[in-house]
Amino acid sequence: MYRIGTSGYYFKDWIGSVYPEKIKKSELLPYYEKELGFNSLEINYTYYHLPDWKTISGMERKTSDNFTFVVKAYKDMTHNIKRNEKMELEANREVFEKFANALKPLIENGKLGGVLAQFPYSFKANRENAKYIVVFKELLGDMPLYVEFRNIDWIKKEVFDFLKKRGIGYCCVDEPRLKGLVPFVSVSTSENGYVRLHGRNKNWFKANVSERYNYNYSEDELIDIAEKVSKINRNAKDVYIFFNNCHLGFAAKNAIKMKELLNEKNN
């Protein structure tokens, strides 16, 4: 099964372009599933703020039994990493526990697709950071983990083998084809595949955060990506596909088109 959606669902510039003008905030997520036709959502606000049980439970109740969520790891788990001299996570253990407890409504209702750990460019490919990923997975327990690397040094067969051996999913990314950025690699290293599409804004390094994801994929680009995704699907149970080019609603529009393309390939 393809689980297609966007990285977040509430943006002010989606009102009128993706959602109806007078829609209530409480109606956004049901509309996202029922009217836009998405069966999964990547929750991104949890990178900036630790999630709380009440908010996550409210989101869970607004979706059907077949809907799933992937939750982005909090920044203190991937960026502001605190480790002692033995590279252990004792200083961060409480953060992991709070994060995991907040996701219980999704776990208990069978709607947690996994946790996405997006590591920064400064998180380099070395033994210490590989150990961190292993402990990260251990602290999450049975929750599926997907890792997204920004440093291209991680993109090699030895790393894919390392992830596969531990049942950790690799997040395939599509982003501008610029020096230093990670290329799209059609690989799945766990039971499910995972794809994030950031857009191909060539002004990536100079643009501010909101403008960085200002990109609307062409139909030819989406057809090419659909072919790459289908290769991942051959070795995976489900494939999560999330569009992160959320500027002006491009993510939702591109995700709808991707859904059509993949349905055509399967029929």
N, C-alpha and C positions, 0 to 999 in steps of 0.2 A: 504494500500500500504506500502511496505517496501521501505524505502529510505536509500540505502546503499552507503557508501563511506569511505573516509579516513580523518584523522585529518591533513589536509594540503595535497598539491599535488606536491610541488616542493622541492625535496631533491637531492643533488648531486649524492648520491649513488643509486638513482633510474634510472639515465641515463645509459642505457645499460642493466639494470636488469628489469625495468618496461617500460621505454620509449626507443625508438630507439636511437642509439648512436649519430646521427647527428641532432636530433630534435631541432628546434628553441624554445627559451623560450616562444615566443608568441603562439606556437602551443601546449604547454603542456596541458592547460585546455581543449581545444577542444578534444585532444586525450584522456584525462582522461574520458570525457563523452562518446564520440562516439566509441572509440576503446576498452577502458577498460569496458565500459558499466555501469558506475556509474551515478546515477540520483541525487546525493546530495554531498555536500562538507562542511566539518567543517573548517572554517577559523580560524587558530590558531595564526597567526602573530599579531593579534589585541590584544593579551594579553600583548605583549611587546611594541607595538606602537599603539597609537590611530589611527584608520583607517581614511583615507581621502576620500572624495567624488570621486575624480578622479580615484583612484585605484579600489575602489569598483565598480564604473560604468564600468570600463574597464573589470573587471571580469564578470560582469553581461552580457555585450554585447557578450561575447565569448561562452555563453551557450544557450541552447534551452529554449523554453517557459516552458517546464515541469521540468526544473532543479531548485533545491532549495539550499539555503545556510543557514547554522547556523553559527553565528559569536560569537566567544569567547569574553567575556567581558574583557576590559582593566584592568590591574593589580591594578590601583588606584580605581577601583570599587569593587574589591574583596579581595585584599591583603593589599594595602596601604590605608586603610580606614580612612577617617578623619571625625570625628563627634564631635559636640559640646556637652556641658554638658547635653543637653536635648535629646541626641542621634539622632539629626536631621542631615540631609545630606547637610546642607547649604554650607559647604566647598567643597563638591564634586559635587554640582549641575551642575557647568559649564562643568565638565568632562562628565557627563551623557548627557548633551545637545550636546556636540561636537560628542560624540560617536553616538548618535541617528541620528544626521543630516547626518553623513557620510553614513548611511545605507539607505537613501532615495531612491537611484536607485533600490535597491532590493525591498523595500516596494512598490514603484510605479509600478514595473513590476511584482508584485506577486511572487517574488522569495525568500522572507525572511521566512525561516522556524522557526527562533527564535534566541534568544540570550542564550548562555551558560554561567552561572556564576559558575566557579569552585572555591570553597572556600578552604583555606588552613587548615591543621590540627589544627592550633591555633584558628580557628573560631569555638568556642565551642557551644554546644547546650544550650542556655540560653535565657531568655526573651529579653534581649537587642539585641541579634543577630537575633532573630525571627522578632523583630520589624524592624531591618535593611532590612531583606528580603522583608517585606511588602512594605516598602518605595521604595526599589529597583524596585519592580514590578510597583509601581505607577509612578515612573519616566520614565519607559520605555513605558508607555501608553498602546497601543493596541498590542505591540510586544510580542509574546509568550516568556516566560522565563522558562528555565530549570536550576535547581541547582544541582551541583555535590558536595557532601560532602566528605571530607577526614577524618573527625573525626567520628569514629564509634558510638559515643553517639547520633548522629542524627538519626540513623537507628532504628526507632521504630514506632509503629502504630500511636501514637499521632502526630508525625511529618508528616507522610503521610496524616493523616486527615487534619492537618493544611494546607498543601500544596494544597490538593484537594479542600478545601473550598475556596481557593483564586485563583484557576485555574493555579497554578504554577506547572510545570512539574518536576518530580523527574528523575534524571539521574542515571540509573542502571550502575554499573561499574563491569568489570571483571578485576581483578588484582591478584597478588600473594596472596596465602592463608597464610598470615603471621599475627602474632599477631599485633593488632592495625589497620590493613587495613580493608577497608569496603568490606563485602561479596556481592556477586551478589544476588539481591532481585528482583524477577519478579513483579514489581509494576509500574503502570502508574497512575499519580495523576492529569493529565490534558487530554485534548482532544487527544493528541498524546503521544506515548511512546518514550523513549530515552535511548539508550544504547551506552556506550563507552567501548572499549576493549583495555586495556593497555598492555596486555601480562602477563606472569606469571614468570618473571625473579626473581628467589629466592634471587638474590643479590641486590634486590630493594633498600635497605637502604644504601648500601655501594657503589653502582655503581654511576658513574656520569650521568648527565641527558641523554646524547646520548646512553649510554650503558644500562640504566634502561629499555628502551623499546626494547632491543635486545631480541626478542622472536618470534618464529615461531610456531603458534598453529598447533597441529596435527589434522588430520581429525576427530579422535574420540572426541577431545576437541571441535571442531567446531560443530559436531553433537549434543553434549550435550548442547552447547550454543544455537543452533538453536531451540532446544526443549524449553528452557527457554524463548527465544524471542517469540515463538509462543503463550506462555501463556499471554504475554503482549499484543499481537495483538488481543486477544479476547475482550479486553476492551478499545482499542484505534482505532482511525481513521487511522492514519499513525504511523509507528514506524521508528524512525531514528536510524541507526546502523552505528557507526563510529569506525574504527580500528585506534588506536593510536600507535601501535607497528611498527613505521615507519622505523626502522633500516633495512637497506639492502632491502627495498621494501617489507618486510614481510606483512605490512598492506594491500597493494594493492592485493597481492596474496591471503591472507586470506579472504579479502572482496569478491573477485571473487568467491572463494569456498563457502562462506556463501550465496551468491546470488543463486548459484546452489542448495544448500541444501534447502533453503527456497522455491525456485520454485518447487522443487520435493515434498515438503510437501503440497503445495497448489494445486498440480495437481493430 
